[in-house]
Amino acid sequence: MSTPLTLKRMRQDIAAMLHEDPQDILDDDNLIDLGLDSMRVMTLATRWREAGAPIEFSEMASVVTLGQWWSLIERAQQNGR
């Protein structure tokens, strides 16, 4: 059984991809403005799906902040998706 994806892990994964400190990635930062391109978003979506998170690239592409991504995942997890 996989461990549910956490906001902390998401922040760490994004920070590692951007070569930033996790504490510098705020929930409402525009991740595209920070340098996260579509290929990196696809990589994160795949990584998080493999960890058991019910998230698709198309959902992630429709919003641009960590807080919004976390809301998508929380909602999907609560709905048993």
mmCIF file of the N, C-alpha and C atoms, coordinates in Angstrom:
data_MODEL
# 
_entry.id   MODEL 
# 
loop_
_atom_site.group_PDB 
_atom_site.id 
_atom_site.type_symbol 
_atom_site.label_atom_id 
_atom_site.label_alt_id 
_atom_site.label_comp_id 
_atom_site.label_asym_id 
_atom_site.label_entity_id 
_atom_site.label_seq_id 
_atom_site.pdbx_PDB_ins_code 
_atom_site.Cartn_x 
_atom_site.Cartn_y 
_atom_site.Cartn_z 
_atom_site.occupancy 
_atom_site.B_iso_or_equiv 
_atom_site.pdbx_formal_charge 
_atom_site.auth_seq_id 
_atom_site.auth_comp_id 
_atom_site.auth_asym_id 
_atom_site.auth_atom_id 
_atom_site.pdbx_PDB_model_num 
ATOM 1   N N  . MET A 1 1  ? 0.849   -1.185 0.000   1.00 0.00 ? 1  MET A N  1 
ATOM 2   C CA . MET A 1 1  ? 0.000   0.000  0.000   1.00 0.00 ? 1  MET A CA 1 
ATOM 3   C C  . MET A 1 1  ? 0.887   1.239  0.000   1.00 0.00 ? 1  MET A C  1 
ATOM 4   N N  . SER A 1 2  ? 0.613   2.180  -0.882  1.00 0.00 ? 2  SER A N  1 
ATOM 5   C CA . SER A 1 2  ? 1.439   3.376  -0.966  1.00 0.00 ? 2  SER A CA 1 
ATOM 6   C C  . SER A 1 2  ? 0.997   4.408  0.070   1.00 0.00 ? 2  SER A C  1 
ATOM 7   N N  . THR A 1 3  ? 1.949   5.218  0.492   1.00 0.00 ? 3  THR A N  1 
ATOM 8   C CA . THR A 1 3  ? 1.668   6.295  1.424   1.00 0.00 ? 3  THR A CA 1 
ATOM 9   C C  . THR A 1 3  ? 1.020   7.437  0.658   1.00 0.00 ? 3  THR A C  1 
ATOM 10  N N  . PRO A 1 4  ? -0.059  8.001  1.193   1.00 0.00 ? 4  PRO A N  1 
ATOM 11  C CA . PRO A 1 4  ? -0.695  9.111  0.481   1.00 0.00 ? 4  PRO A CA 1 
ATOM 12  C C  . PRO A 1 4  ? 0.294   10.258 0.249   1.00 0.00 ? 4  PRO A C  1 
ATOM 13  N N  . LEU A 1 5  ? 0.161   10.879 -0.885  1.00 0.00 ? 5  LEU A N  1 
ATOM 14  C CA . LEU A 1 5  ? 0.999   12.022 -1.215  1.00 0.00 ? 5  LEU A CA 1 
ATOM 15  C C  . LEU A 1 5  ? 0.666   13.166 -0.268  1.00 0.00 ? 5  LEU A C  1 
ATOM 16  N N  . THR A 1 6  ? 1.695   13.845 0.213   1.00 0.00 ? 6  THR A N  1 
ATOM 17  C CA . THR A 1 6  ? 1.493   14.968 1.123   1.00 0.00 ? 6  THR A CA 1 
ATOM 18  C C  . THR A 1 6  ? 1.889   16.278 0.450   1.00 0.00 ? 6  THR A C  1 
ATOM 19  N N  . LEU A 1 7  ? 1.384   17.354 0.997   1.00 0.00 ? 7  LEU A N  1 
ATOM 20  C CA . LEU A 1 7  ? 1.758   18.677 0.516   1.00 0.00 ? 7  LEU A CA 1 
ATOM 21  C C  . LEU A 1 7  ? 3.262   18.885 0.681   1.00 0.00 ? 7  LEU A C  1 
ATOM 22  N N  . LYS A 1 8  ? 3.803   18.398 1.774   1.00 0.00 ? 8  LYS A N  1 
ATOM 23  C CA . LYS A 1 8  ? 5.247   18.535 2.022   1.00 0.00 ? 8  LYS A CA 1 
ATOM 24  C C  . LYS A 1 8  ? 6.060   17.846 0.925   1.00 0.00 ? 8  LYS A C  1 
ATOM 25  N N  . ARG A 1 9  ? 5.666   16.627 0.574   1.00 0.00 ? 9  ARG A N  1 
ATOM 26  C CA . ARG A 1 9  ? 6.404   15.909 -0.474  1.00 0.00 ? 9  ARG A CA 1 
ATOM 27  C C  . ARG A 1 9  ? 6.267   16.611 -1.819  1.00 0.00 ? 9  ARG A C  1 
ATOM 28  N N  . MET A 1 10 ? 5.072   17.102 -2.110  1.00 0.00 ? 10 MET A N  1 
ATOM 29  C CA . MET A 1 10 ? 4.881   17.826 -3.368  1.00 0.00 ? 10 MET A CA 1 
ATOM 30  C C  . MET A 1 10 ? 5.809   19.038 -3.425  1.00 0.00 ? 10 MET A C  1 
ATOM 31  N N  . ARG A 1 11 ? 5.864   19.783 -2.331  1.00 0.00 ? 11 ARG A N  1 
ATOM 32  C CA . ARG A 1 11 ? 6.724   20.966 -2.268  1.00 0.00 ? 11 ARG A CA 1 
ATOM 33  C C  . ARG A 1 11 ? 8.190   20.573 -2.461  1.00 0.00 ? 11 ARG A C  1 
ATOM 34  N N  . GLN A 1 12 ? 8.606   19.478 -1.820  1.00 0.00 ? 12 GLN A N  1 
ATOM 35  C CA . GLN A 1 12 ? 9.990   19.010 -1.952  1.00 0.00 ? 12 GLN A CA 1 
ATOM 36  C C  . GLN A 1 12 ? 10.297  18.597 -3.390  1.00 0.00 ? 12 GLN A C  1 
ATOM 37  N N  . ASP A 1 13 ? 9.381   17.890 -4.019  1.00 0.00 ? 13 ASP A N  1 
ATOM 38  C CA . ASP A 1 13 ? 9.586   17.448 -5.406  1.00 0.00 ? 13 ASP A CA 1 
ATOM 39  C C  . ASP A 1 13 ? 9.694   18.636 -6.362  1.00 0.00 ? 13 ASP A C  1 
ATOM 40  N N  . ILE A 1 14 ? 8.823   19.613 -6.173  1.00 0.00 ? 14 ILE A N  1 
ATOM 41  C CA . ILE A 1 14 ? 8.862   20.811 -7.025  1.00 0.00 ? 14 ILE A CA 1 
ATOM 42  C C  . ILE A 1 14 ? 10.164  21.569 -6.803  1.00 0.00 ? 14 ILE A C  1 
ATOM 43  N N  . ALA A 1 15 ? 10.533  21.753 -5.545  1.00 0.00 ? 15 ALA A N  1 
ATOM 44  C CA . ALA A 1 15 ? 11.763  22.480 -5.223  1.00 0.00 ? 15 ALA A CA 1 
ATOM 45  C C  . ALA A 1 15 ? 12.982  21.791 -5.821  1.00 0.00 ? 15 ALA A C  1 
ATOM 46  N N  . ALA A 1 16 ? 13.031  20.471 -5.726  1.00 0.00 ? 16 ALA A N  1 
ATOM 47  C CA . ALA A 1 16 ? 14.165  19.728 -6.289  1.00 0.00 ? 16 ALA A CA 1 
ATOM 48  C C  . ALA A 1 16 ? 14.234  19.924 -7.801  1.00 0.00 ? 16 ALA A C  1 
ATOM 49  N N  . MET A 1 17 ? 13.085  19.911 -8.443  1.00 0.00 ? 17 MET A N  1 
ATOM 50  C CA . MET A 1 17 ? 13.052  20.071 -9.893  1.00 0.00 ? 17 MET A CA 1 
ATOM 51  C C  . MET A 1 17 ? 13.513  21.464 -10.318 1.00 0.00 ? 17 MET A C  1 
ATOM 52  N N  . LEU A 1 18 ? 13.222  22.460 -9.467  1.00 0.00 ? 18 LEU A N  1 
ATOM 53  C CA . LEU A 1 18 ? 13.583  23.846 -9.774  1.00 0.00 ? 18 LEU A CA 1 
ATOM 54  C C  . LEU A 1 18 ? 14.920  24.256 -9.152  1.00 0.00 ? 18 LEU A C  1 
ATOM 55  N N  . HIS A 1 19 ? 15.563  23.326 -8.460  1.00 0.00 ? 19 HIS A N  1 
ATOM 56  C CA . HIS A 1 19 ? 16.828  23.607 -7.765  1.00 0.00 ? 19 HIS A CA 1 
ATOM 57  C C  . HIS A 1 19 ? 16.657  24.758 -6.771  1.00 0.00 ? 19 HIS A C  1 
ATOM 58  N N  . GLU A 1 20 ? 15.580  24.677 -6.005  1.00 0.00 ? 20 GLU A N  1 
ATOM 59  C CA . GLU A 1 20 ? 15.258  25.686 -4.996  1.00 0.00 ? 20 GLU A CA 1 
ATOM 60  C C  . GLU A 1 20 ? 15.126  25.011 -3.635  1.00 0.00 ? 20 GLU A C  1 
ATOM 61  N N  . ASP A 1 21 ? 15.113  25.804 -2.591  1.00 0.00 ? 21 ASP A N  1 
ATOM 62  C CA . ASP A 1 21 ? 14.858  25.309 -1.247  1.00 0.00 ? 21 ASP A CA 1 
ATOM 63  C C  . ASP A 1 21 ? 13.343  25.143 -1.100  1.00 0.00 ? 21 ASP A C  1 
ATOM 64  N N  . PRO A 1 22 ? 12.873  24.025 -0.543  1.00 0.00 ? 22 PRO A N  1 
ATOM 65  C CA . PRO A 1 22 ? 11.422  23.823 -0.408  1.00 0.00 ? 22 PRO A CA 1 
ATOM 66  C C  . PRO A 1 22 ? 10.704  24.969 0.304   1.00 0.00 ? 22 PRO A C  1 
ATOM 67  N N  . GLN A 1 23 ? 11.350  25.570 1.284   1.00 0.00 ? 23 GLN A N  1 
ATOM 68  C CA . GLN A 1 23 ? 10.671  26.653 2.008   1.00 0.00 ? 23 GLN A CA 1 
ATOM 69  C C  . GLN A 1 23 ? 10.483  27.905 1.149   1.00 0.00 ? 23 GLN A C  1 
ATOM 70  N N  . ASP A 1 24 ? 11.165  27.953 0.010   1.00 0.00 ? 24 ASP A N  1 
ATOM 71  C CA . ASP A 1 24 ? 11.002  29.086 -0.903  1.00 0.00 ? 24 ASP A CA 1 
ATOM 72  C C  . ASP A 1 24 ? 9.835   28.900 -1.873  1.00 0.00 ? 24 ASP A C  1 
ATOM 73  N N  . ILE A 1 25 ? 9.223   27.712 -1.878  1.00 0.00 ? 25 ILE A N  1 
ATOM 74  C CA . ILE A 1 25 ? 8.071   27.433 -2.740  1.00 0.00 ? 25 ILE A CA 1 
ATOM 75  C C  . ILE A 1 25 ? 6.808   27.624 -1.899  1.00 0.00 ? 25 ILE A C  1 
ATOM 76  N N  . LEU A 1 26 ? 6.107   28.717 -2.157  1.00 0.00 ? 26 LEU A N  1 
ATOM 77  C CA . LEU A 1 26 ? 4.905   29.030 -1.389  1.00 0.00 ? 26 LEU A CA 1 
ATOM 78  C C  . LEU A 1 26 ? 3.670   28.449 -2.073  1.00 0.00 ? 26 LEU A C  1 
ATOM 79  N N  . ASP A 1 27 ? 2.620   28.233 -1.287  1.00 0.00 ? 27 ASP A N  1 
ATOM 80  C CA . ASP A 1 27 ? 1.395   27.630 -1.818  1.00 0.00 ? 27 ASP A CA 1 
ATOM 81  C C  . ASP A 1 27 ? 0.795   28.423 -2.971  1.00 0.00 ? 27 ASP A C  1 
ATOM 82  N N  . ASP A 1 28 ? 0.957   29.744 -2.947  1.00 0.00 ? 28 ASP A N  1 
ATOM 83  C CA . ASP A 1 28 ? 0.315   30.568 -3.974  1.00 0.00 ? 28 ASP A CA 1 
ATOM 84  C C  . ASP A 1 28 ? 1.282   31.106 -5.027  1.00 0.00 ? 28 ASP A C  1 
ATOM 85  N N  . ASP A 1 29 ? 2.511   30.604 -5.040  1.00 0.00 ? 29 ASP A N  1 
ATOM 86  C CA . ASP A 1 29 ? 3.459   30.987 -6.092  1.00 0.00 ? 29 ASP A CA 1 
ATOM 87  C C  . ASP A 1 29 ? 3.006   30.429 -7.435  1.00 0.00 ? 29 ASP A C  1 
ATOM 88  N N  . ASN A 1 30 ? 3.136   31.230 -8.480  1.00 0.00 ? 30 ASN A N  1 
ATOM 89  C CA . ASN A 1 30 ? 2.869   30.752 -9.833  1.00 0.00 ? 30 ASN A CA 1 
ATOM 90  C C  . ASN A 1 30 ? 4.075   29.906 -10.244 1.00 0.00 ? 30 ASN A C  1 
ATOM 91  N N  . LEU A 1 31 ? 3.880   28.605 -10.335 1.00 0.00 ? 31 LEU A N  1 
ATOM 92  C CA . LEU A 1 31 ? 4.989   27.686 -10.598 1.00 0.00 ? 31 LEU A CA 1 
ATOM 93  C C  . LEU A 1 31 ? 5.546   27.841 -12.007 1.00 0.00 ? 31 LEU A C  1 
ATOM 94  N N  . ILE A 1 32 ? 4.735   28.289 -12.928 1.00 0.00 ? 32 ILE A N  1 
ATOM 95  C CA . ILE A 1 32 ? 5.216   28.542 -14.290 1.00 0.00 ? 32 ILE A CA 1 
ATOM 96  C C  . ILE A 1 32 ? 6.203   29.708 -14.260 1.00 0.00 ? 32 ILE A C  1 
ATOM 97  N N  . ASP A 1 33 ? 5.852   30.754 -13.511 1.00 0.00 ? 33 ASP A N  1 
ATOM 98  C CA . ASP A 1 33 ? 6.751   31.904 -13.376 1.00 0.00 ? 33 ASP A CA 1 
ATOM 99  C C  . ASP A 1 33 ? 8.065   31.519 -12.699 1.00 0.00 ? 33 ASP A C  1 
ATOM 100 N N  . LEU A 1 34 ? 8.022   30.489 -11.855 1.00 0.00 ? 34 LEU A N  1 
ATOM 101 C CA . LEU A 1 34 ? 9.243   30.033 -11.175 1.00 0.00 ? 34 LEU A CA 1 
ATOM 102 C C  . LEU A 1 34 ? 10.106  29.144 -12.068 1.00 0.00 ? 34 LEU A C  1 
ATOM 103 N N  . GLY A 1 35 ? 9.580   28.762 -13.233 1.00 0.00 ? 35 GLY A N  1 
ATOM 104 C CA . GLY A 1 35 ? 10.378  27.980 -14.171 1.00 0.00 ? 35 GLY A CA 1 
ATOM 105 C C  . GLY A 1 35 ? 9.896   26.569 -14.433 1.00 0.00 ? 35 GLY A C  1 
ATOM 106 N N  . LEU A 1 36 ? 8.742   26.209 -13.902 1.00 0.00 ? 36 LEU A N  1 
ATOM 107 C CA . LEU A 1 36 ? 8.211   24.864 -14.121 1.00 0.00 ? 36 LEU A CA 1 
ATOM 108 C C  . LEU A 1 36 ? 7.515   24.822 -15.482 1.00 0.00 ? 36 LEU A C  1 
ATOM 109 N N  . ASP A 1 37 ? 8.097   24.107 -16.429 1.00 0.00 ? 37 ASP A N  1 
ATOM 110 C CA . ASP A 1 37 ? 7.506   24.016 -17.766 1.00 0.00 ? 37 ASP A CA 1 
ATOM 111 C C  . ASP A 1 37 ? 6.641   22.761 -17.883 1.00 0.00 ? 37 ASP A C  1 
ATOM 112 N N  . SER A 1 38 ? 5.994   22.602 -19.024 1.00 0.00 ? 38 SER A N  1 
ATOM 113 C CA . SER A 1 38 ? 5.040   21.500 -19.192 1.00 0.00 ? 38 SER A CA 1 
ATOM 114 C C  . SER A 1 38 ? 5.696   20.127 -19.077 1.00 0.00 ? 38 SER A C  1 
ATOM 115 N N  . MET A 1 39 ? 6.915   19.984 -19.534 1.00 0.00 ? 39 MET A N  1 
ATOM 116 C CA . MET A 1 39 ? 7.602   18.687 -19.422 1.00 0.00 ? 39 MET A CA 1 
ATOM 117 C C  . MET A 1 39 ? 7.841   18.331 -17.956 1.00 0.00 ? 39 MET A C  1 
ATOM 118 N N  . ARG A 1 40 ? 8.199   19.309 -17.168 1.00 0.00 ? 40 ARG A N  1 
ATOM 119 C CA . ARG A 1 40 ? 8.407   19.062 -15.734 1.00 0.00 ? 40 ARG A CA 1 
ATOM 120 C C  . ARG A 1 40 ? 7.087   18.752 -15.042 1.00 0.00 ? 40 ARG A C  1 
ATOM 121 N N  . VAL A 1 41 ? 6.023   19.434 -15.446 1.00 0.00 ? 41 VAL A N  1 
ATOM 122 C CA . VAL A 1 41 ? 4.706   19.150 -14.872 1.00 0.00 ? 41 VAL A CA 1 
ATOM 123 C C  . VAL A 1 41 ? 4.297   17.718 -15.208 1.00 0.00 ? 41 VAL A C  1 
ATOM 124 N N  . MET A 1 42 ? 4.544   17.274 -16.435 1.00 0.00 ? 42 MET A N  1 
ATOM 125 C CA . MET A 1 42 ? 4.246   15.880 -16.812 1.00 0.00 ? 42 MET A CA 1 
ATOM 126 C C  . MET A 1 42 ? 5.043   14.901 -15.959 1.00 0.00 ? 42 MET A C  1 
ATOM 127 N N  . THR A 1 43 ? 6.297   15.220 -15.728 1.00 0.00 ? 43 THR A N  1 
ATOM 128 C CA . THR A 1 43 ? 7.145   14.359 -14.901 1.00 0.00 ? 43 THR A CA 1 
ATOM 129 C C  . THR A 1 43 ? 6.592   14.265 -13.487 1.00 0.00 ? 43 THR A C  1 
ATOM 130 N N  . LEU A 1 44 ? 6.194   15.400 -12.922 1.00 0.00 ? 44 LEU A N  1 
ATOM 131 C CA . LEU A 1 44 ? 5.623   15.397 -11.573 1.00 0.00 ? 44 LEU A CA 1 
ATOM 132 C C  . LEU A 1 44 ? 4.313   14.614 -11.535 1.00 0.00 ? 44 LEU A C  1 
ATOM 133 N N  . ALA A 1 45 ? 3.457   14.814 -12.527 1.00 0.00 ? 45 ALA A N  1 
ATOM 134 C CA . ALA A 1 45 ? 2.181   14.090 -12.571 1.00 0.00 ? 45 ALA A CA 1 
ATOM 135 C C  . ALA A 1 45 ? 2.418   12.586 -12.590 1.00 0.00 ? 45 ALA A C  1 
ATOM 136 N N  . THR A 1 46 ? 3.365   12.153 -13.395 1.00 0.00 ? 46 THR A N  1 
ATOM 137 C CA . THR A 1 46 ? 3.685   10.721 -13.479 1.00 0.00 ? 46 THR A CA 1 
ATOM 138 C C  . THR A 1 46 ? 4.226   10.211 -12.154 1.00 0.00 ? 46 THR A C  1 
ATOM 139 N N  . ARG A 1 47 ? 5.155   10.937 -11.576 1.00 0.00 ? 47 ARG A N  1 
ATOM 140 C CA . ARG A 1 47 ? 5.760   10.543 -10.295 1.00 0.00 ? 47 ARG A CA 1 
ATOM 141 C C  . ARG A 1 47 ? 4.700   10.432 -9.210  1.00 0.00 ? 47 ARG A C  1 
ATOM 142 N N  . TRP A 1 48 ? 3.812   11.407 -9.151  1.00 0.00 ? 48 TRP A N  1 
ATOM 143 C CA . TRP A 1 48 ? 2.800   11.411 -8.102  1.00 0.00 ? 48 TRP A CA 1 
ATOM 144 C C  . TRP A 1 48 ? 1.727   10.354 -8.340  1.00 0.00 ? 48 TRP A C  1 
ATOM 145 N N  . ARG A 1 49 ? 1.389   10.090 -9.588  1.00 0.00 ? 49 ARG A N  1 
ATOM 146 C CA . ARG A 1 49 ? 0.452   8.986  -9.881  1.00 0.00 ? 49 ARG A CA 1 
ATOM 147 C C  . ARG A 1 49 ? 1.062   7.663  -9.454  1.00 0.00 ? 49 ARG A C  1 
ATOM 148 N N  . GLU A 1 50 ? 2.350   7.479  -9.740  1.00 0.00 ? 50 GLU A N  1 
ATOM 149 C CA . GLU A 1 50 ? 3.036   6.246  -9.338  1.00 0.00 ? 50 GLU A CA 1 
ATOM 150 C C  . GLU A 1 50 ? 3.066   6.099  -7.821  1.00 0.00 ? 50 GLU A C  1 
ATOM 151 N N  . ALA A 1 51 ? 3.005   7.218  -7.109  1.00 0.00 ? 51 ALA A N  1 
ATOM 152 C CA . ALA A 1 51 ? 2.957   7.197  -5.646  1.00 0.00 ? 51 ALA A CA 1 
ATOM 153 C C  . ALA A 1 51 ? 1.525   7.023  -5.134  1.00 0.00 ? 51 ALA A C  1 
ATOM 154 N N  . GLY A 1 52 ? 0.571   6.918  -6.060  1.00 0.00 ? 52 GLY A N  1 
ATOM 155 C CA . GLY A 1 52 ? -0.809  6.670  -5.672  1.00 0.00 ? 52 GLY A CA 1 
ATOM 156 C C  . GLY A 1 52 ? -1.726  7.876  -5.695  1.00 0.00 ? 52 GLY A C  1 
ATOM 157 N N  . ALA A 1 53 ? -1.211  9.029  -6.111  1.00 0.00 ? 53 ALA A N  1 
ATOM 158 C CA . ALA A 1 53 ? -2.050  10.228 -6.147  1.00 0.00 ? 53 ALA A CA 1 
ATOM 159 C C  . ALA A 1 53 ? -2.934  10.222 -7.390  1.00 0.00 ? 53 ALA A C  1 
ATOM 160 N N  . PRO A 1 54 ? -4.209  10.508 -7.220  1.00 0.00 ? 54 PRO A N  1 
ATOM 161 C CA . PRO A 1 54 ? -5.142  10.523 -8.344  1.00 0.00 ? 54 PRO A CA 1 
ATOM 162 C C  . PRO A 1 54 ? -5.092  11.864 -9.082  1.00 0.00 ? 54 PRO A C  1 
ATOM 163 N N  . ILE A 1 55 ? -4.050  12.086 -9.862  1.00 0.00 ? 55 ILE A N  1 
ATOM 164 C CA . ILE A 1 55 ? -3.876  13.370 -10.553 1.00 0.00 ? 55 ILE A CA 1 
ATOM 165 C C  . ILE A 1 55 ? -3.449  13.131 -11.993 1.00 0.00 ? 55 ILE A C  1 
ATOM 166 N N  . GLU A 1 56 ? -3.958  13.942 -12.879 1.00 0.00 ? 56 GLU A N  1 
ATOM 167 C CA . GLU A 1 56 ? -3.613  13.858 -14.297 1.00 0.00 ? 56 GLU A CA 1 
ATOM 168 C C  . GLU A 1 56 ? -2.935  15.152 -14.730 1.00 0.00 ? 56 GLU A C  1 
ATOM 169 N N  . PHE A 1 57 ? -2.082  15.036 -15.723 1.00 0.00 ? 57 PHE A N  1 
ATOM 170 C CA . PHE A 1 57 ? -1.400  16.214 -16.256 1.00 0.00 ? 57 PHE A CA 1 
ATOM 171 C C  . PHE A 1 57 ? -2.400  17.285 -16.677 1.00 0.00 ? 57 PHE A C  1 
ATOM 172 N N  . SER A 1 58 ? -3.476  16.889 -17.326 1.00 0.00 ? 58 SER A N  1 
ATOM 173 C CA . SER A 1 58 ? -4.458  17.867 -17.816 1.00 0.00 ? 58 SER A CA 1 
ATOM 174 C C  . SER A 1 58 ? -5.055  18.686 -16.675 1.00 0.00 ? 58 SER A C  1 
ATOM 175 N N  . GLU A 1 59 ? -5.258  18.061 -15.517 1.00 0.00 ? 59 GLU A N  1 
ATOM 176 C CA . GLU A 1 59 ? -5.764  18.791 -14.351 1.00 0.00 ? 59 GLU A CA 1 
ATOM 177 C C  . GLU A 1 59 ? -4.714  19.772 -13.844 1.00 0.00 ? 59 GLU A C  1 
ATOM 178 N N  . MET A 1 60 ? -3.472  19.299 -13.780 1.00 0.00 ? 60 MET A N  1 
ATOM 179 C CA . MET A 1 60 ? -2.395  20.145 -13.279 1.00 0.00 ? 60 MET A CA 1 
ATOM 180 C C  . MET A 1 60 ? -2.142  21.322 -14.211 1.00 0.00 ? 60 MET A C  1 
ATOM 181 N N  . ALA A 1 61 ? -2.305  21.114 -15.508 1.00 0.00 ? 61 ALA A N  1 
ATOM 182 C CA . ALA A 1 61 ? -2.049  22.178 -16.479 1.00 0.00 ? 61 ALA A CA 1 
ATOM 183 C C  . ALA A 1 61 ? -3.093  23.288 -16.408 1.00 0.00 ? 61 ALA A C  1 
ATOM 184 N N  . SER A 1 62 ? -4.237  22.988 -15.806 1.00 0.00 ? 62 SER A N  1 
ATOM 185 C CA . SER A 1 62 ? -5.311  23.981 -15.754 1.00 0.00 ? 62 SER A CA 1 
ATOM 186 C C  . SER A 1 62 ? -5.152  24.980 -14.608 1.00 0.00 ? 62 SER A C  1 
ATOM 187 N N  . VAL A 1 63 ? -4.236  24.715 -13.687 1.00 0.00 ? 63 VAL A N  1 
ATOM 188 C CA . VAL A 1 63 ? -3.965  25.616 -12.559 1.00 0.00 ? 63 VAL A CA 1 
ATOM 189 C C  . VAL A 1 63 ? -2.453  25.774 -12.412 1.00 0.00 ? 63 VAL A C  1 
ATOM 190 N N  . VAL A 1 64 ? -2.005  26.782 -11.673 1.00 0.00 ? 64 VAL A N  1 
ATOM 191 C CA . VAL A 1 64 ? -0.567  27.078 -11.694 1.00 0.00 ? 64 VAL A CA 1 
ATOM 192 C C  . VAL A 1 64 ? 0.110   27.187 -10.328 1.00 0.00 ? 64 VAL A C  1 
ATOM 193 N N  . THR A 1 65 ? -0.593  26.847 -9.254  1.00 0.00 ? 65 THR A N  1 
ATOM 194 C CA . THR A 1 65 ? 0.043   26.964 -7.938  1.00 0.00 ? 65 THR A CA 1 
ATOM 195 C C  . THR A 1 65 ? 0.045   25.619 -7.213  1.00 0.00 ? 65 THR A C  1 
ATOM 196 N N  . LEU A 1 66 ? 0.964   25.481 -6.284  1.00 0.00 ? 66 LEU A N  1 
ATOM 197 C CA . LEU A 1 66 ? 1.035   24.282 -5.456  1.00 0.00 ? 66 LEU A CA 1 
ATOM 198 C C  . LEU A 1 66 ? -0.257  24.118 -4.663  1.00 0.00 ? 66 LEU A C  1 
ATOM 199 N N  . GLY A 1 67 ? -0.771  25.202 -4.122  1.00 0.00 ? 67 GLY A N  1 
ATOM 200 C CA . GLY A 1 67 ? -2.016  25.136 -3.361  1.00 0.00 ? 67 GLY A CA 1 
ATOM 201 C C  . GLY A 1 67 ? -3.176  24.599 -4.189  1.00 0.00 ? 67 GLY A C  1 
ATOM 202 N N  . GLN A 1 68 ? -3.246  25.018 -5.446  1.00 0.00 ? 68 GLN A N  1 
ATOM 203 C CA . GLN A 1 68 ? -4.310  24.529 -6.332  1.00 0.00 ? 68 GLN A CA 1 
ATOM 204 C C  . GLN A 1 68 ? -4.115  23.053 -6.652  1.00 0.00 ? 68 GLN A C  1 
ATOM 205 N N  . TRP A 1 69 ? -2.875  22.641 -6.897  1.00 0.00 ? 69 TRP A N  1 
ATOM 206 C CA . TRP A 1 69 ? -2.607  21.221 -7.156  1.00 0.00 ? 69 TRP A CA 1 
ATOM 207 C C  . TRP A 1 69 ? -2.984  20.391 -5.940  1.00 0.00 ? 69 TRP A C  1 
ATOM 208 N N  . TRP A 1 70 ? -2.626  20.867 -4.762  1.00 0.00 ? 70 TRP A N  1 
ATOM 209 C CA . TRP A 1 70 ? -2.932  20.135 -3.540  1.00 0.00 ? 70 TRP A CA 1 
ATOM 210 C C  . TRP A 1 70 ? -4.448  20.004 -3.366  1.00 0.00 ? 70 TRP A C  1 
ATOM 211 N N  . SER A 1 71 ? -5.183  21.059 -3.669  1.00 0.00 ? 71 SER A N  1 
ATOM 212 C CA . SER A 1 71 ? -6.650  20.999 -3.584  1.00 0.00 ? 71 SER A CA 1 
ATOM 213 C C  . SER A 1 71 ? -7.221  19.940 -4.517  1.00 0.00 ? 71 SER A C  1 
ATOM 214 N N  . LEU A 1 72 ? -6.682  19.850 -5.736  1.00 0.00 ? 72 LEU A N  1 
ATOM 215 C CA . LEU A 1 72 ? -7.127  18.820 -6.682  1.00 0.00 ? 72 LEU A CA 1 
ATOM 216 C C  . LEU A 1 72 ? -6.898  17.419 -6.114  1.00 0.00 ? 72 LEU A C  1 
ATOM 217 N N  . ILE A 1 73 ? -5.732  17.197 -5.546  1.00 0.00 ? 73 ILE A N  1 
ATOM 218 C CA . ILE A 1 73 ? -5.394  15.875 -5.008  1.00 0.00 ? 73 ILE A CA 1 
ATOM 219 C C  . ILE A 1 73 ? -6.232  15.558 -3.783  1.00 0.00 ? 73 ILE A C  1 
ATOM 220 N N  . GLU A 1 74 ? -6.372  16.522 -2.881  1.00 0.00 ? 74 GLU A N  1 
ATOM 221 C CA . GLU A 1 74 ? -7.196  16.302 -1.687  1.00 0.00 ? 74 GLU A CA 1 
ATOM 222 C C  . GLU A 1 74 ? -8.628  15.938 -2.063  1.00 0.00 ? 74 GLU A C  1 
ATOM 223 N N  . ARG A 1 75 ? -9.185  16.691 -2.990  1.00 0.00 ? 75 ARG A N  1 
ATOM 224 C CA . ARG A 1 75 ? -10.569 16.446 -3.420  1.00 0.00 ? 75 ARG A CA 1 
ATOM 225 C C  . ARG A 1 75 ? -10.702 15.048 -4.031  1.00 0.00 ? 75 ARG A C  1 
ATOM 226 N N  . ALA A 1 76 ? -9.763  14.670 -4.872  1.00 0.00 ? 76 ALA A N  1 
ATOM 227 C CA . ALA A 1 76 ? -9.802  13.349 -5.507  1.00 0.00 ? 76 ALA A CA 1 
ATOM 228 C C  . ALA A 1 76 ? -9.638  12.239 -4.472  1.00 0.00 ? 76 ALA A C  1 
ATOM 229 N N  . GLN A 1 77 ? -8.746  12.442 -3.496  1.00 0.00 ? 77 GLN A N  1 
ATOM 230 C CA . GLN A 1 77 ? -8.546  11.428 -2.460  1.00 0.00 ? 77 GLN A CA 1 
ATOM 231 C C  . GLN A 1 77 ? -9.800  11.278 -1.609  1.00 0.00 ? 77 GLN A C  1 
ATOM 232 N N  . GLN A 1 78 ? -10.466 12.381 -1.299  1.00 0.00 ? 78 GLN A N  1 
ATOM 233 C CA . GLN A 1 78 ? -11.693 12.329 -0.502  1.00 0.00 ? 78 GLN A CA 1 
ATOM 234 C C  . GLN A 1 78 ? -12.830 11.649 -1.257  1.00 0.00 ? 78 GLN A C  1 
ATOM 235 N N  . ASN A 1 79 ? -12.830 11.798 -2.569  1.00 0.00 ? 79 ASN A N  1 
ATOM 236 C CA . ASN A 1 79 ? -13.874 11.183 -3.396  1.00 0.00 ? 79 ASN A CA 1 
ATOM 237 C C  . ASN A 1 79 ? -13.552 9.739  -3.751  1.00 0.00 ? 79 ASN A C  1 
ATOM 238 N N  . GLY A 1 80 ? -12.435 9.233  -3.242  1.00 0.00 ? 80 GLY A N  1 
ATOM 239 C CA . GLY A 1 80 ? -12.067 7.849  -3.484  1.00 0.00 ? 80 GLY A CA 1 
ATOM 240 C C  . GLY A 1 80 ? -11.612 7.570  -4.892  1.00 0.00 ? 80 GLY A C  1 
ATOM 241 N N  . ARG A 1 81 ? -11.142 8.571  -5.553  1.00 0.00 ? 81 ARG A N  1 
ATOM 242 C CA . ARG A 1 81 ? -10.667 8.422  -6.932  1.00 0.00 ? 81 ARG A CA 1 
ATOM 243 C C  . ARG A 1 81 ? -9.325  7.778  -7.003  1.00 0.00 ? 81 ARG A C  1 
# 
